[in-house]
Amino acid sequence: MLDEEQFRRLAAYGEPEHAEAGRALFTSGERAYDCFLLRIAAVDIVRDATAIEPERLLFRAGPGDVLGELSLLTGQQVYLTARVVAAGAVVRIDAARLRRALAEQADLADLLMVAFRERREVIRATPGGPLHIVGSGDSAESLALRTYLAQFVLPHTWLDASSATGRTLMALSGLGGADLPAAVTGGTVLRRATPGAVAEALGLTYRADGGPVDLVVVGAGPAGLAAAVYGASEGLRTVLLDRAGVGGQAAKSARIENYLGFPDGVSGADLTRLAMLQALKFGVKLFAPCAVNGLDLTDEHRPVVRLEHGERIPCRAVIAATGAGYRRLDLPRWAAFERAGCIRYAATDLDVRDFADRAVTVLGGANSAGQAALSLAAHGARVHLVIRGARLEARMSAYLVDRVRADPRIRVLPGCTVRELAGDATLTSIVTENAGGHRQRIESGALFCFIGADPGSAWLTGVATDADGFVRADGPLPFQTSAARVFAVGDLRAGSVKRVASAVGDGAGAVASVHAALGRA
């Protein structure tokens, strides 16, 4: 709650109105809405009825309350209705003025961000909602969709297609097994739903607002998020784009224990979610999924970012933070088992919970593999950790090596590689081979793969890379590429240290170089 003085300060950014009883201040399904302060009026915040649920009253707001939550900052489609139940005076604050208030009033910004986050969590935890996802819990497509919704903290209801409620929704929506995963929102049914299709339906895909852009950051991993936060907080009008979601590889780490400031450790998902909220607080315009497929450097002082569907974003500078993509083994049926959800490239809660008390394989010898093995073992899985090298210490941090060796549920297979995948519809076993050519078959319901990555540099047309495709950042300014106003950070940059902390430092440092480059114009 705001005190009287805070209420007056925030109200100064808006316009007073009179709200009659029965009026909807905003309605589920609208593309956007404004923040409202209630001077006298009382307002019910409700979730509209759906095909399988009645209307639900979430709370009643009264004099002194602020109406709004995180969607005020993300710009997503409205999914609640605010209905005036007692007439009175209100103050309307549009999105631009709200962002100005957050930038200029530190105490109000802190209070409102906490309120917006807590309200979103309450809404997410409340049964029902305007977005229903129905699918098979073990399919890769369903997992990708649920992961995207979790990254953006989007309220939704997950229904397994085999459950009674799932079957009911499918029948009411005319869905068959070939349509899964499906999304139902606002009367719209999305068959074979993807994160991109859901983002389009919720208003989270790129849309130009006609205003100038100073900085475009491509890639929303730790480096890109840091660049966006520092750019926007220092006055640059900043757009952040990512072809998948937020967090990059870091978001897939079950636990990061060596990141400064988190002595108890932090999951990659939590760390990047907090960074996303920080970016939104400072006014970053975040769009994902939003694929970039090229760069126009015709005007060296005005680079243009080209999007997959033809849109162009002219700007004053670009920070490339597209990291690297996961490598796969060239084995028969790899793609089929990947589609079935048996091959995974992350060990988040969503991934790990599916394999409690089962035998699984983790492939890789660096920190991500070690964290994945420990997380799976903590949930009761029996883990085979397969590494190509002879010793864990070669690429894994010492504290992880000690924990892996001490865990009786983890068996380390050094000097080995995976040669075969077996099973019918799902993975049941793998075959490993050691340096001496000896093969053994191992029971395994899933393969968690952490064997490195290839740089995401194909879109950087006209920018110099090294022999492996990583972007050379050896210009006169730190992180500057061969293009004067294009900078490379994080795992994408040639010679970078593959750690979350160094990626964050890259993002912050590149913004300083952006300011220097713009100052030379």
N, C-alpha and C positions, 0 to 999 in steps of 0.2 A: 504494500500500500504506500502511496505517496502521502507525505504530510502536506499541510495546507500551503506552505511556502513552495514546496516542490511542484505541487499541482498548479499553482499560479505560474511558475516559470515554464512548465511544459505547455500550459494552455496558451502562452504567448506565441507559440509557434503555429497555432491553429486558428480556425474561424468558428465563431459561435453559431449554433443552430438551435431551432426548437424541434423536438422530436415528438410527434403525436403517437398515442397508444396504437398499436397494431402495425406501425411502420417497421420495415426490415432495414436496419442500418447496413447490413450486408447479407448476401444470400449464398448458400451452397451452390457451386457451379460457376459463379462469376469469376472472371479472369484475375481480378485483384480487388483489394479493399483498402480502406483508410483506417488509421488508428482513431479511436474515439475516447474522449474523456467524458465521464458522466458527472455533470454538476448536480442535477436533481433527478434525472430520469432513472428508471429501473429497466433492465434489459435481460431477457432470457437468452442464453447461448445454448442452442440445440443442434443435435445431429438429426438430419432429415431421415424420414422413414426410407428403408430400402426394400427390395423384394423379399428379404427374409427377416427383417427386423423392423420394429415400430420406431416412431420418433422417440428420441431420448434427450431429456433435459440434462445438460452437463453442469451448469451452475446459473445462478441468478446474480447479476452484477447490479450494484446500487451506487448512490452518490459517492464520489471520490474514487471510483474504480476506473481503470484503464482497460479498454477492450483491445485485444490483439495478442498474437503469439508469433512464433518464428516465421510463419508465412508472410508476415509484413516485410521481412527482410529478404526472403528467398524469391518472392514474387510468384509463388505457385498459385494454382487455382484454389479458390475459396472452398473449404469443405465443411464449414459450419454456418449456421444462420443465426443472426443476432436480431431478436424480435423485441421491440419496445412494449413493455407491459404496463408501465406507468409513465405518462407524458412528462416532459421536462426539458431543461436546457442541457445541450451536449456541446462539445468542442470537437470539430473534425480536423485532423492533422494528416495531410497527404504524405505519400512515401518520401518525396524529396525533403519536405520540412522535417519529417521524423528523423531522417538521416542527419540533417543539419543539427537537430537537437542532440542526437547521440554524439556527434563530433564535438559540440561546443559545451555540453553539460556533463562532466565526468561522472558526478554522483548519480544523475538520472540514467546515464548510459549503463552504469553498473547495475542499478536496481532493475531497470527494464530488461536487460539481457538475462538476468537471473529469473525474472518473472516469465519471460518468453520461453526460456528453456524448461522451467518447471511445468508450465502449462502444457507444453508439447508432450512432456513425459506423462502427465496425467491423461491427456487425450489419447496417447498411444496405448496406455494401460487400460483404458475403458473399453469394455467389450463392444464389438460392432464398429461401424464406421462407414465412410463413403467409398472406400476402396477395398474390394475383396479380391484376393489372389487365390486361385484354386489350381492345384497341380499335384504332381507326384513328388513326395519328399526326397526321393533319391535321384531325381533327374538333374543333370547339370544346368538345364535351362531354368528350372524352378529355383535352384540355388543361386544362379546369377541374378535373377529378378529379386529374390529376397535379400541378397547381399546389397544390391543397389538401394533398395528401400531402407535398409538398416543404416547404410552410410549417410543418407540424407535425413535420417530420423523422421521418415514419412509415416504418418499414421495409416495403418492398414490392418486387415484381418486375413490371416493365412488359413486356408481350408484345405486339408488333404482330400484329394479326389475320392479316396476310399471311405471317408467319414460320411455319416448320415447327412450332416449339414452341407458338406461338399457336394454330395449327390443331389441334394435338393436344389442348390444354387445352379448346378449344371443343368438340371431339368428345366428350371424356370427360365434359364438364359439360352436354352437350346444348344448346349455345348456337348460335344462328344469327346472321346478319348484323344482323337487326333487334334483337337483344338488346344490341348494343354501345353504349357501353363496358360491360363486365361486370366484376364483382369476385368472386373466389372466395376464401373464407376460412373455415377451420374446418369444412369440409363444407357451408357455406352458399354458394349461388350468387345473386348480386344482378344481375338483368338491368336494362339501362338505368340503370346505377349512377350515383348522384349523390354529391357530397360528404356530403350529409345522410344518405343511406342507409348509406354506409360508416362515417360517424361513429357512427351508431346501432349498427352491428354491432361496432364496436371499443370501445364504451362511452364515447364522447366527447361525447354529447349531454347536455343538462341533466338532472340528477337532484338533488332536494333531499335533504339529509342530516339534516334535522330541527333543525339548529343555527341560531341567529340570524344575520342578515346586517346588517352596519353600512352597507356601501357597495356599490351596484351600479353598475358602469361599463358603459355600452352603447356598443360600438364599440371595436375592437382595433387601430386605427391608432396612429401615434406618440403622439397626445394621450391616447388611452385607455390604452395600455400604460404611459405615464408616470404617469397617475393611479392605475392599479392598483398599480404598483411603489411609489409614494410612500404610497398608502393602506395597503397591507399592511405595508410596512416600519415604518410608524408605529402599528401596532397595530390597525388597522381590519380587521374580518373582511370580505374583499373578494371579490366575484364579478365576473368579466369576461365579457361576452357579445358575440358578433359573428355577424351573419347569414351571413357567408361564410367567413372565415378570420382570419388575423392580418396586420397590416401596412398595411391600407388601400391608398390610392394610393401611399404611399411604397414599399411592397413591390414595386411594379411598376416602380420606377425602376431602370434598369440600373446607374447609378453616381451617387452623391452625393459631390461633391468639396468642397462648402462647408459641411459640417457640422463643428462644432467638435470637435477631438480626433482627426480622421481625415485627416491630411495627405496620405495616399496614396489617399484616396477609399474609399468603402464602398458595396456594392450595397444597395439598399433591402431586398432579401430578407435579406441577412446582418444588417443593422442591426436589423430587426424580429425576426429569429429570436433574436438575443442578448437583446433586450428581453423576449421571451417567456420565455426561460429564467430571466432575472432575476426576472420576476414569479412564476414557479413556485417559485423558491428561497424567496421571502418568503411563500409560502403562498396566493397568489391561486388561486382556483378558476376555471379558464378553460373555457368551453364554446363550441364553434363547429363547425358552423353552428348558430346558435340565434337565430331571428328574434324580435324584440320588436315587438308591434303596438299597444301602448297603455300609458297611464300612469294610475293611479287616484290622484287627489289629494284624496280625500274627507277624509282626516286629514292636515292639512298637516305634522304632525310624523312621519308614517309613510307616505311614498309607497309605492305598490305598482307594480312593473313587471309588465306582462302579456305573456306569451309567446304565440306564434302558435298553439300547440296547447292553450292553455287554462290552463297553469300560471301561478301568481302568486307573485311574490317580494316579500314585504314587507321593507322595509329602513328605515334611518334617513336615508339620503341617496342621491341619484342624480347621477352625472356623465354627461351626454350627450356622446358623442364620435363620432357616426355620420357625420360628414363629409359628403361629397357624392358623387353618382353620375355616371358618365360620360355626357356628351351624345352623341347620335347624329344623323346627318344624315337628313333626310326624303327618301330617294331610293329609287326602285324597286329591289327585290331586295337591299336592305341586310340584312334579316333572314336571307335565304337564304345570302348570302355570309358572314354572321356565324356561322351554324351550321356552315358548311363550314370554318371556321377561317381564313378569308381576311381578316377584319376583326378587329383586335385592339386592346386598350386598354392594353397593357403591352409592355415590351421586355426581359423577363427572359431568362435563358439559354434556357429552354424555348421562348420565343417566337422568339428571334433565330436559333437554330440551324436552324430549318426553312427559312430563307430565305437561307442563304449562297450567294453568287454569283448571286443573282437580282435582278431589278428590283423595287423596292418603293416605296411612297409613305408618307411621314409627313405627317400633317395637324395643324397647330398651330404656334404661334409662341412658346410659353413654354419653360421649362427642361426639362420632361418630354419635349417633342418634340425639343429639341436633343440631349438625352442619348440618346434612342431612335435618332435619325439617326446619331449617332457610333457607337453600339454596333452597329448594323446594318452600317455601313460597315466597321467593324473586322473583321467576319466576312465581308467580301467582297461584301456587297450593293451594288447600284447604287441610290442613294437620291434620290428627288425629295422635297424638303421644301416643302410647299405652305403658305403663310401668307396670311391675309387682309390683314394690314397691309402697309405699304410698306417697312418696315425691320425687320430682326431685332432691333435694339437696343431696340425699343419694349417688349418683354416678356421678353426673354431676357438672362441674365447675360452680362457682357462676355467672361468667359473661355470660355463656350460659343460665343458669336458668333465669336470668333477661330478656334476649332477647327473649327467648321462651315465657315467660309469657306476655311480652309486645306486642307480634305480634298477631294481631287480626285474622290472617289466620291460626293460630295453636291452636288446641283444645287438651288439655292434658287429657288423660283417665288413672288415677292412679289405681293401684290395679287390673289391668285387664290382661287378656291374650286372644290370638286369638284361637277360637274354630272351625271355619269353613271358607272355601274359596268357593266362588260361582261365576258362570259365564259359558259361553259356550266355545268359542275358547280362550277368554281372560277373565281376572278377572274383575268382575263388583262390587262385594261387599264382605265384610267379616262379621263374627259374633264374637263379643267379649263377654267375661263373667267376671264379677267382683267377689270379694271375697264372696259376699252374694249369688252367683249363678244366678244373674240377667243377662240375655243375651239381646244384641241389635244388629241389623243389620245396617251396615254402608256402604254407597256408597264408593267404592274404586277401582280405575283403576290400582293400583299397590301397592305392599307391599315391603317396604324397611326394610330389616331385619338386626338388629345389636344386637344380643343377646349373644355375646360371641364367644369363639372359643376353639377348641381342639388342643393340641400341635402337631406339625409336626415332631415327633421324631421317627417314625417307622423305618426310614432308618438307625438310629444310632445303629446298631447291636454291642453288646458288651459294651455299655455305660450305666451307671446306671441312672435310672430315679426315680422320686417320685411316689406315689400311683396314681397320676393323669396323669402320662406320661410326665411331664415336666422334663427336664434334670438337674440332680444335678451337680452343679459346685462348689464343696467344696474341690477341690484338694489343694495342697500346694501353687499353684500360683492362683491369681485372675482369675476367669472364667474357670479354669482348671477342666475337668471332671475326671471320674475314669480312663480314658485313658490319658496317660502322654502328648500326643501331640494333643489332641482333646479338643477344648474349646467351650463353649456354651454362646451365647449372645442374648440379646433382649427378646422378649416374650417367646421364647423357654426355657429360663433358669428358673429353679424353683426359686420362690421368687422375680422375677424381677418386677420392676415398669412399668406398661403398659403405657409408654409415649414415644413420639418420641425422646425427648431430652435424656432420660435415655438410650434408645436403641443406639443412636449415641455414648454416652459415653461408653457403653459396648463394641461396636466395636473397638473404639480407645484403650480402656484399654486392651482388649484381645490381640491386636498386641504387646503391651509391654510385656505381658506374653509369647507370642510366641517367642520373642527375648530371653527372659530369659531361656525358655525351650531349644531352639536351642543352647544357650551358654553353657548349662550343658552337652551337648553330648560329 
